[in-house]
């Protein structure tokens, strides 16, 4: 009997707006089109993940230029 592998969590692209530059790289790389860019009250676009479409591949986190800076 094989043990089921637990699914990864839905990626967290940012906790604060300062952690996102709005470059849309995550939107562009998503293989399932689970990320949309949504305009905030100041007119800036930020990514929003549709949890029902996300397959938890983490490609959005791997491509993010801000995450690369924060993780290095």
Backbone as a printed PyTorch tensor [residue, N CA C, xyz], in Angstrom:
tensor([[[  0.8360,  -1.1940,   0.0000],
         [  0.0000,   0.0000,   0.0000],
         [  0.8780,   1.2540,   0.0000]],

        [[  0.7410,   2.0350,  -1.0360],
         [  1.5180,   3.2640,  -1.1180],
         [  0.8320,   4.3960,  -0.3750]],

        [[  1.6200,   5.2150,   0.2360],
         [  1.0870,   6.3750,   0.9550],
         [  0.8670,   7.5000,  -0.0410]],

        [[ -0.2830,   8.1450,   0.0200],
         [ -0.5850,   9.2520,  -0.8870],
         [  0.3070,  10.4350,  -0.5690]],

        [[  0.8540,  11.0160,  -1.6100],
         [  1.6900,  12.1990,  -1.4420],
         [  0.7940,  13.4180,  -1.2210]],

        [[  1.0790,  14.1870,  -0.1940],
         [  0.2730,  15.3740,   0.1140],
         [  0.4950,  16.4470,  -0.9560]],

        [[ -0.5580,  17.1230,  -1.3150],
         [ -0.4640,  18.2140,  -2.2840],
         [  0.2780,  19.3920,  -1.6760]],

        [[  1.0230,  20.0750,  -2.5100],
         [  1.6660,  21.3080,  -2.0730],
         [  0.5830,  22.3530,  -1.8490]],

        [[  0.9060,  23.3400,  -1.0510],
         [ -0.0320,  24.4290,  -0.8090],
         [ -0.1490,  25.3190,  -2.0440]],

        [[ -1.2540,  26.0240,  -2.1140],
         [ -1.4160,  27.0510,  -3.1490],
         [ -0.3010,  28.0740,  -2.9370]],

        [[  0.3940,  28.4810,  -3.9950],
         [  1.4860,  29.4500,  -3.8290],
         [  0.9900,  30.7790,  -3.2640]],

        [[  1.8170,  31.4010,  -2.4780],
         [  1.5420,  32.7520,  -1.9840],
         [  2.4960,  33.6770,  -2.7260]],

        [[  1.9610,  34.4480,  -3.6460],
         [  2.7940,  35.3030,  -4.4740],
         [  3.3240,  36.5070,  -3.7130]],

        [[  2.5420,  37.0300,  -2.7960],
         [  2.9860,  38.1400,  -1.9680],
         [  2.0640,  38.2590,  -0.7600]],

        [[  2.6070,  38.7760,   0.3170],
         [  1.8100,  39.0660,   1.5090],
         [  1.4500,  40.5460,   1.5780]],

        [[  2.3790,  41.3760,   1.0960],
         [  2.1710,  42.8220,   1.0330],
         [  2.4310,  43.2620,  -0.4050]],

        [[  1.7820,  44.3010,  -0.8300],
         [  1.9470,  44.7820,  -2.2030],
         [  3.3960,  45.1380,  -2.5220]],

        [[  4.1620,  45.5050,  -1.5130],
         [  5.5710,  45.8470,  -1.7260],
         [  6.3810,  44.6330,  -2.1690]],

        [[  5.8270,  43.4390,  -1.9990],
         [  6.5090,  42.1980,  -2.3810],
         [  6.1700,  41.7860,  -3.8170]],

        [[  5.5030,  42.6540,  -4.5650],
         [  5.1250,  42.3610,  -5.9440],
         [  5.3960,  43.5900,  -6.7920]],

        [[  6.0950,  43.3760,  -7.9140],
         [  6.3830,  44.5100,  -8.7990],
         [  5.3690,  44.6290,  -9.9350]],

        [[  4.4130,  43.6940, -10.0140],
         [  3.3760,  43.7600, -11.0350],
         [  3.8640,  43.4620, -12.4360]],

        [[  4.9430,  42.6970, -12.5610],
         [  5.5530,  42.4360, -13.8670],
         [  4.7690,  41.4480, -14.7250]],

        [[  3.8660,  40.6890, -14.1360],
         [  3.0260,  39.6990, -14.8230],
         [  3.7740,  38.4370, -15.2550]],

        [[  4.9900,  38.2290, -14.7740],
         [  5.7360,  37.0150, -15.1330],
         [  4.9960,  35.7740, -14.6520]],

        [[  4.4380,  35.8240, -13.4610],
         [  3.6960,  34.6830, -12.9190],
         [  2.4610,  34.3940, -13.7710]],

        [[  1.7860,  35.4380, -14.1790],
         [  0.6030,  35.3250, -15.0450],
         [  0.9770,  34.6650, -16.3740]],

        [[  2.0880,  35.1000, -16.9410],
         [  2.5080,  34.6070, -18.2490],
         [  2.9640,  33.1520, -18.2190]],

        [[  3.5550,  32.7020, -17.1200],
         [  4.1150,  31.3540, -17.0820],
         [  3.1170,  30.2980, -16.6120]],

        [[  2.0260,  30.6890, -16.0150],
         [  1.0820,  29.7230, -15.4540],
         [  0.5250,  28.7990, -16.5450]],

        [[  0.7760,  27.4820, -16.4290],
         [  0.3290,  26.5550, -17.4710],
         [ -1.1800,  26.3120, -17.4830]],

        [[ -1.8700,  26.6910, -16.4320],
         [ -3.3130,  26.4540, -16.3230],
         [ -4.1370,  27.7340, -16.3650]],

        [[ -3.4950,  28.8620, -16.6530],
         [ -4.1760,  30.1650, -16.6670],
         [ -4.9430,  30.4030, -15.3710]],

        [[ -4.3230,  30.0160, -14.2620],
         [ -4.9510,  30.1640, -12.9490],
         [ -4.6850,  31.5280, -12.3290]],

        [[ -3.8640,  32.3340, -12.9780],
         [ -3.5120,  33.6440, -12.4270],
         [ -4.0700,  34.7340, -13.3280]],

        [[ -4.7570,  35.6740, -12.7210],
         [ -5.2200,  36.8470, -13.4580],
         [ -4.6100,  38.0780, -12.8010]],

        [[ -4.4600,  39.1250, -13.5750],
         [ -3.9370,  40.3810, -13.0560],
         [ -5.1300,  41.2900, -12.7660]],

        [[ -5.2220,  41.7120, -11.5150],
         [ -6.3660,  42.5000, -11.0570],
         [ -5.8920,  43.8900, -10.6420]],

        [[ -6.5900,  44.8860, -11.1240],
         [ -6.2410,  46.2760, -10.8200],
         [ -6.7030,  46.6480,  -9.4150]],

        [[ -5.8070,  47.2860,  -8.6570],
         [ -6.1880,  47.7370,  -7.3180],
         [ -6.7800,  49.1440,  -7.3910]],

        [[ -7.0710,  49.7220,  -6.2380],
         [ -7.7150,  51.0330,  -6.1830],
         [ -6.8310,  52.1660,  -6.6950]],

        [[ -5.5100,  51.9080,  -6.7900],
         [ -4.5820,  52.9240,  -7.2950],
         [ -4.2240,  52.7210,  -8.7650]],

        [[ -4.7890,  51.6880,  -9.3910],
         [ -4.5600,  51.4520, -10.8060],
         [ -3.4130,  50.5000, -11.1270]],

        [[ -2.8070,  49.8970, -10.1150],
         [ -1.7260,  48.9400, -10.3430],
         [ -2.2890,  47.5230, -10.4320]],

        [[ -1.6830,  46.7090, -11.2890],
         [ -2.1210,  45.3210, -11.4580],
         [ -1.3380,  44.3890, -10.5400]],

        [[ -2.0630,  43.5030,  -9.8770],
         [ -1.4690,  42.4990,  -9.0030],
         [ -2.0580,  41.1420,  -9.3340]],

        [[ -1.2670,  40.0730,  -9.1910],
         [ -1.7590,  38.7340,  -9.5220],
         [ -2.7370,  38.1940,  -8.4960]],

        [[ -3.7150,  37.4630,  -8.9960],
         [ -4.6980,  36.7890,  -8.1520],
         [ -4.8060,  35.3560,  -8.6530]],

        [[ -4.6260,  34.3830,  -7.7530],
         [ -4.6750,  32.9720,  -8.1240],
         [ -6.0810,  32.4270,  -7.9340]],

        [[ -6.5860,  31.7510,  -8.9520],
         [ -7.8530,  31.0300,  -8.8520],
         [ -7.5210,  29.6460,  -8.2910]],

        [[ -7.8290,  29.4290,  -7.0380],
         [ -7.4690,  28.1860,  -6.3510],
         [ -8.0480,  26.9510,  -7.0250]],

        [[ -9.1710,  27.0890,  -7.7140],
         [ -9.7940,  25.9330,  -8.3560],
         [ -9.0470,  25.5120,  -9.6270]],

        [[ -8.2530,  26.4110, -10.2040],
         [ -7.4840,  26.0920, -11.4090],
         [ -6.0230,  25.7590, -11.1270]],

        [[ -5.5160,  26.2280, -10.0020],
         [ -4.0960,  26.0580,  -9.6600],
         [ -3.7700,  24.5830,  -9.4320]],

        [[ -2.7050,  24.1070, -10.0960],
         [ -2.2540,  22.7250,  -9.9280],
         [ -1.0220,  22.6430,  -9.0220]],

        [[ -0.6660,  23.7570,  -8.4130],
         [  0.4100,  23.8190,  -7.4210],
         [  1.7770,  23.4290,  -7.9930]],

        [[  2.0130,  23.8240,  -9.2200],
         [  3.2870,  23.4920,  -9.8720],
         [  4.4270,  24.3930,  -9.4000]],

        [[  4.0690,  25.5270,  -8.7790],
         [  5.0290,  26.4770,  -8.2220],
         [  5.8380,  27.2470,  -9.2850]],

        [[  5.4490,  27.1370, -10.5550],
         [  6.1670,  27.8500, -11.6130],
         [  6.1270,  29.3590, -11.3760]],

        [[  5.0300,  29.8570, -10.8470],
         [  4.8910,  31.2930, -10.5880],
         [  5.9230,  31.7740,  -9.5720]],

        [[  6.1900,  30.9600,  -8.5750],
         [  7.1770,  31.3350,  -7.5680],
         [  8.5920,  31.2660,  -8.1300]],

        [[  8.8260,  30.2940,  -8.9950],
         [ 10.1620,  30.1110,  -9.5710],
         [ 10.5400,  31.2340, -10.5320]],

        [[  9.5490,  31.8300, -11.2140],
         [  9.8140,  32.8800, -12.2020],
         [  9.8400,  34.2820, -11.5820]],

        [[  9.2800,  34.4320, -10.4100],
         [  9.1230,  35.7520,  -9.7780],
         [ 10.4750,  36.4140,  -9.4770]],

        [[ 10.7190,  37.6080, -10.0480],
         [ 11.9870,  38.2890,  -9.7840],
         [ 12.1330,  38.7610,  -8.3390]],

        [[ 11.0400,  39.0810,  -7.6990],
         [ 11.0820,  39.5130,  -6.3040],
         [ 11.4070,  38.3360,  -5.3940]],

        [[ 10.7910,  37.1920,  -5.6390],
         [ 11.0750,  35.9990,  -4.8310],
         [ 12.5380,  35.6020,  -4.9670]],

        [[ 13.0890,  35.7450,  -6.1700],
         [ 14.5130,  35.4200,  -6.3830],
         [ 15.4000,  36.3140,  -5.5350]],

        [[ 15.0470,  37.5760,  -5.4400],
         [ 15.8340,  38.5200,  -4.6230],
         [ 15.6780,  38.1900,  -3.1360]],

        [[ 14.4500,  37.9450,  -2.7030],
         [ 14.1930,  37.6750,  -1.2900],
         [ 14.7930,  36.3410,  -0.8280]],

        [[ 14.8600,  35.3650,  -1.7420],
         [ 15.3570,  34.0460,  -1.3790],
         [ 16.8790,  33.9150,  -1.5230]],

        [[ 17.5460,  34.9330,  -2.0980],
         [ 18.9940,  34.8200,  -2.2700],
         [ 19.7650,  35.4480,  -1.1410]]])
